[in-house]
Amino acid sequence: IAEALRGVNIPILVKNPLSPDIDLWEGAIKRLVKSGQKDVGAIHRGFFWWGKSHLRNQPFWHIPIELRERMPGLRIICDPSHIAGKRSFIPLLAQRALENHFAGLMVEVHPSPDNAWSDAAQQLTPDSFLDMLNDLLGTENENTSQELLDELRSEIDVMDEMLVWALAARMELSSKIAKVKREKQMEPLQSQRWDQVMLRVKDMAMKSGLKPRFIEKLYASIHQESLKLQKTLISNGGSNIKKEHNFVGERQ
């Protein structure tokens, strides 16, 4: 696409990829800029997530915000219609986009949404669209606070699912490490490696605005569970490990 557009002077807006991969999104934009395009922006329409949610796509607001930090001056337009999937969530998502200083909104509007050929559930009538704009530019309505709370809680539910999945994946890797240690007759606890891990995660914590003490306590608990798993694997060869640790994603 970048080569086909070489020499064409038109505005180009790059939608985010379905997966929450900021490098992929940034790379697509930079490729267009490198090809000589001068008016390139981005469209944030949310990311696919396999868990349950009130929304069609997950907003993961931190990703477009980080993209803007990486590429100062980049225009990012939010598409609350595709993120929502339901028209009832569109005003709230539009409000969040403006609060996060997006450059604009892309909203699906139809004179008769129920008769639309596609995406009927996420389209607003012209009157509803004007009402939303008036609310965004004026005072918030009485339902906004509760709707905002519901949307934020929905985002937390997704983050919790990601955390559990990441912990399960980490434990799976720990079990593979235990097999290597057993073959090499190594002890489960490798103090030097653990010190390196803690230095790295504490540094990441401080850069992310988290308290190092909180990360220390969290990782101490993770490490203890990992050591318990490795000791079990090393002592019995892993024959009973599945009975004690049922990793997320396994079919019983």
C-alpha positions in Angstrom: 0.0 0.0 0.0 2.8 2.4 0.9 4.4 1.9 -2.6 1.1 2.2 -4.4 0.5 5.6 -2.6 3.9 6.9 -3.4 3.5 10.4 -5.0 -0.2 10.6 -4.0 -0.9 13.6 -1.8 -4.0 12.6 0.3 -4.7 12.2 4.0 -4.1 8.6 5.1 -5.5 7.2 8.4 -4.1 3.9 9.6 -6.4 1.7 11.7 -4.9 -0.2 14.6 -4.3 -3.9 14.1 -6.7 -6.4 15.6 -4.1 -7.6 18.1 -2.9 -5.1 20.8 0.5 -4.7 19.1 1.7 -1.1 19.3 4.9 -1.9 17.3 2.9 -3.2 14.4 0.7 -0.1 14.4 3.6 2.2 14.6 5.5 0.3 12.0 2.7 0.7 9.4 2.5 4.4 10.0 6.3 4.9 9.8 6.4 2.9 6.5 3.9 5.3 5.0 5.8 8.3 6.3 9.0 6.9 4.9 7.4 6.5 1.5 6.9 10.3 1.4 3.4 10.7 2.8 3.0 13.9 4.8 -0.5 13.7 6.1 -0.7 10.4 8.0 -2.9 9.8 11.1 -4.3 6.9 13.1 -7.7 5.5 13.9 -8.2 3.8 17.2 -11.1 1.3 16.9 -10.2 -1.1 19.8 -8.5 -4.5 19.9 -9.8 -8.0 19.7 -10.0 -9.9 23.0 -11.2 -13.5 23.5 -12.7 -13.0 26.9 -16.2 -11.8 27.8 -16.9 -8.1 27.7 -19.7 -5.6 27.4 -17.8 -4.1 24.4 -17.1 -5.5 20.9 -13.4 -4.5 21.1 -11.3 -3.6 24.0 -10.1 0.1 24.1 -6.8 -0.5 25.9 -6.4 3.3 26.0 -2.8 3.1 27.0 -1.8 1.8 23.6 -2.9 4.8 21.5 -1.7 7.1 24.3 1.8 5.5 24.1 1.7 5.7 20.3 1.1 9.4 20.5 4.0 9.7 22.9 6.2 7.8 20.5 5.1 9.9 17.6 4.4 13.5 18.8 2.1 15.4 16.6 0.4 12.3 15.2 -3.4 12.8 14.9 -5.3 9.9 16.4 -9.0 9.7 15.8 -11.2 7.4 18.0 -13.9 5.1 16.5 -16.2 4.5 19.5 -18.7 2.7 17.3 -16.5 -0.2 16.5 -15.1 -0.3 20.1 -18.7 -0.4 21.5 -20.5 -2.7 19.2 -23.7 -1.4 20.9 -25.0 2.1 20.5 -25.6 2.5 24.2 -21.8 2.6 24.9 -20.9 5.0 22.2 -21.4 8.3 24.1 -19.4 7.0 27.1 -16.5 5.9 24.9 -16.6 9.2 23.0 -16.3 11.0 26.3 -13.3 8.9 27.3 -11.7 9.6 23.9 -12.0 13.4 24.4 -10.7 13.1 28.0 -7.7 11.4 26.6 -7.2 14.2 24.1 -7.9 12.3 20.9 -7.9 14.5 17.8 -11.5 13.6 16.8 -14.2 11.0 16.6 -15.4 8.7 13.9 -19.0 7.7 14.6 -21.4 5.6 12.5 -24.7 7.4 11.9 -27.7 6.1 10.0 -31.2 7.5 9.5 -32.6 4.1 10.4 -30.0 2.0 12.2 -32.1 -1.1 12.5 -32.4 -1.2 8.8 -28.7 -0.8 8.1 -27.1 -3.5 6.0 -24.2 -4.0 8.5 -23.3 -3.1 12.1 -26.8 -2.0 12.8 -26.4 -2.3 16.6 -23.5 0.2 16.8 -25.1 3.0 14.7 -26.7 6.2 16.0 -29.6 8.1 14.5 -28.7 11.7 13.4 -30.7 13.0 16.4 -28.9 10.7 18.8 -25.6 11.8 17.4 -26.5 15.5 17.9 -27.6 14.8 21.5 -24.3 13.0 22.1 -22.3 16.0 20.8 -24.3 18.4 23.0 -23.6 16.2 26.0 -19.9 16.0 25.2 -19.6 19.7 24.7 -21.9 20.6 27.6 -22.6 19.1 31.1 -22.6 15.4 31.7 -25.9 13.7 32.2 -26.9 11.9 35.4 -26.2 8.4 34.0 -22.6 9.1 32.9 -21.0 8.3 36.2 -22.5 4.9 36.5 -21.9 4.1 32.9 -18.3 5.2 33.3 -18.0 2.9 36.3 -19.3 0.0 34.4 -17.0 0.6 31.5 -13.9 0.9 33.8 -14.9 -2.2 35.6 -15.2 -4.0 32.3 -11.7 -2.9 31.4 -10.5 -4.2 34.8 -12.1 -7.6 34.2 -10.2 -7.9 30.9 -6.9 -6.9 32.6 -7.5 -9.5 35.3 -8.0 -12.1 32.7 -4.7 -11.1 31.1 -2.9 -11.3 34.4 -4.2 -14.8 35.1 -3.3 -15.9 31.6 0.2 -14.4 31.9 0.8 -16.1 35.3 -0.3 -19.4 33.9 2.0 -19.0 31.0 4.8 -18.1 33.3 4.2 -21.2 35.4 4.3 -23.4 32.3 7.7 -21.9 31.4 8.8 -22.6 35.0 7.9 -26.2 34.6 10.0 -26.5 31.5 12.9 -24.9 33.3 12.6 -27.4 36.1 13.0 -30.3 33.6 16.3 -28.8 32.4 17.4 -28.3 36.0 16.6 -31.9 36.8 18.6 -33.1 33.8 21.6 -31.0 34.8 21.1 -31.8 38.6 20.7 -28.1 39.5 19.0 -26.7 42.6 15.6 -25.1 42.1 16.7 -21.8 43.7 19.3 -19.9 41.6 19.9 -16.8 43.7 21.9 -14.9 41.1 19.2 -15.3 38.5 16.5 -14.3 41.0 18.4 -11.1 41.9 18.6 -10.2 38.2 14.8 -10.7 37.9 14.1 -8.5 40.9 16.3 -5.7 39.7 14.7 -5.8 36.2 11.1 -5.8 37.5 11.7 -3.2 40.1 13.2 -0.9 37.5 10.1 -1.5 35.2 7.9 -0.8 38.2 9.5 2.5 39.0 9.3 3.5 35.3 5.6 2.6 35.3 4.7 4.5 38.4 4.3 1.4 40.6 5.8 1.1 44.1 8.9 -1.2 44.2 7.7 -2.7 47.5 4.4 -3.7 46.0 6.3 -5.5 43.1 8.7 -7.1 45.6 5.8 -8.7 47.6 4.0 -9.7 44.4 7.0 -11.4 42.8 8.0 -13.0 46.1 4.7 -14.8 46.1 5.0 -15.7 42.4 8.6 -16.9 43.0 7.6 -19.1 46.0 4.9 -20.8 43.9 7.3 -21.3 41.0 9.9 -22.8 43.4 7.3 -25.2 44.8 6.4 -26.3 41.3 10.0 -26.8 40.3 10.8 -28.8 43.5 7.8 -31.1 42.8 8.9 -31.7 39.2 12.5 -32.3 40.2 11.7 -34.7 43.0 9.2 -36.8 41.2 10.0 -36.4 37.6 6.8 -34.5 36.9 4.5 -37.5 37.0 2.0 -35.9 39.3 2.5 -32.2 38.4 -0.8 -31.9 36.5 -2.7 -32.9 39.5 -1.3 -30.1 41.6 -1.2 -27.4 39.0 -4.0 -27.0 36.4 -2.7 -24.3 34.1 -5.2 -21.8 32.5 -6.2 -22.9 29.1 -6.0 -26.7 29.7 -9.0 -28.9 29.0 -9.9 -31.1 31.9 
